[in-house]
Amino acid sequence: MLKIICEDKNIIVSSNTRVADGFWGRMIGLMFSKGMRNFDGLIIRHCNSVHTCFMRYEIDVVFFDKEYRIIKIIRNMKPWRITGFHFRASHVLELVAGNLSGSIHVGDQLILKRDHV
């Protein structure tokens, strides 16, 4: 699990983040889930567009580049929607809608830290 911190604001964005970097994990993502249980965020690596088809809840979506700088934020994305392509994005962070602090903005720098338990 990872902890995601907004370095510019010293805000924890996600404290218990899963990573989807394999073929199946990236393909399935949060589809068919009833919610995020035992985690509060999902990073999809090597991704620049997402959809919420087959999802039952809204999510906040954060696109960021290779240097972990935020390039696009979509708040309260409803089920059965598709984002556009964000070609500068390398990864996407999906969070339960409403969990993303309003003080996080495009251009902010993220830090990803491994949780050592």
C-alpha positions in Angstrom: 0.0 0.0 0.0 1.0 3.6 -0.6 0.4 6.9 1.0 -0.2 9.8 -1.4 0.7 13.3 -0.1 0.3 16.7 -1.7 3.8 18.1 -1.1 2.8 21.7 -1.9 0.0 21.7 0.8 1.3 19.0 3.1 -2.1 17.2 2.8 -2.6 13.5 2.8 -4.6 12.7 -0.4 -4.9 9.0 0.2 -3.5 7.0 3.2 -4.1 3.5 2.0 -3.7 3.3 -1.7 -3.7 0.2 -3.9 -1.7 0.1 -7.2 -3.1 -1.4 -10.4 -0.1 -2.0 -12.7 -0.7 -5.5 -14.1 -2.9 -6.2 -17.1 -5.9 -7.4 -15.2 -5.7 -4.9 -12.4 -5.5 -2.0 -14.8 -8.3 -3.5 -17.0 -10.7 -4.2 -14.1 -9.9 -1.2 -11.9 -12.9 -0.5 -9.7 -15.5 -2.0 -12.1 -18.1 -4.2 -10.4 -17.0 -3.2 -6.9 -19.5 -2.0 -4.3 -17.0 0.5 -2.9 -13.4 0.8 -1.8 -13.1 -1.5 1.2 -9.9 -1.7 3.1 -8.3 1.1 0.9 -9.2 4.7 0.0 -7.5 5.1 -3.4 -6.4 3.2 -6.5 -3.5 4.2 -8.7 -3.7 3.0 -12.3 -0.2 3.1 -13.7 0.5 3.9 -17.4 -3.0 5.4 -17.9 -4.2 8.7 -19.4 -8.0 8.1 -19.6 -10.5 6.2 -17.4 -14.2 5.3 -17.4 -16.7 4.5 -14.7 -18.7 1.9 -16.6 -20.0 -0.9 -14.4 -19.4 1.2 -11.3 -22.0 1.9 -8.6 -20.6 5.0 -7.1 -19.0 8.4 -7.9 -15.2 8.9 -7.8 -12.7 11.8 -7.8 -10.0 11.3 -10.4 -6.5 12.8 -10.4 -4.3 12.6 -13.5 -0.6 13.1 -12.9 2.6 13.0 -14.9 5.8 11.0 -14.6 7.1 13.5 -12.1 3.9 13.1 -10.0 2.6 16.6 -10.8 -1.2 16.9 -11.1 -2.3 17.8 -14.6 -6.1 17.3 -14.3 -8.7 16.8 -11.6 -12.2 15.5 -12.1 -14.4 15.7 -9.0 -17.6 13.6 -8.5 -17.4 11.6 -11.7 -20.6 9.7 -12.0 -21.0 6.1 -13.1 -21.1 5.4 -16.8 -18.9 8.3 -17.8 -15.6 8.4 -19.8 -12.9 11.0 -19.5 -11.0 12.4 -22.4 -7.4 11.5 -23.0 -4.9 13.5 -21.1 -1.8 12.8 -23.1 0.7 14.3 -20.6 -0.7 12.0 -17.9 1.2 8.9 -16.9 -0.9 7.7 -14.0 -4.4 8.1 -12.5 -5.5 8.2 -8.9 -9.1 7.2 -8.2 -10.7 8.2 -4.9 -14.2 7.9 -3.4 -16.0 11.1 -4.5 -15.7 13.9 -1.9 -12.6 12.6 -0.3 -10.3 14.8 -2.3 -9.5 18.0 -0.5 -10.7 21.2 -2.2 -7.3 22.7 -1.7 -5.6 20.3 -4.1 -5.1 21.9 -7.6 -3.6 21.3 -11.0 0.1 21.9 -10.8 0.5 20.6 -7.2 3.3 18.1 -6.6 2.4 14.6 -5.2 4.7 12.3 -3.2 4.1 8.6 -3.1 5.4 6.8 0.0 5.5 3.1 0.7 3.7 2.2 3.9 6.1 0.2 6.1 4.0 -2.0 8.4 
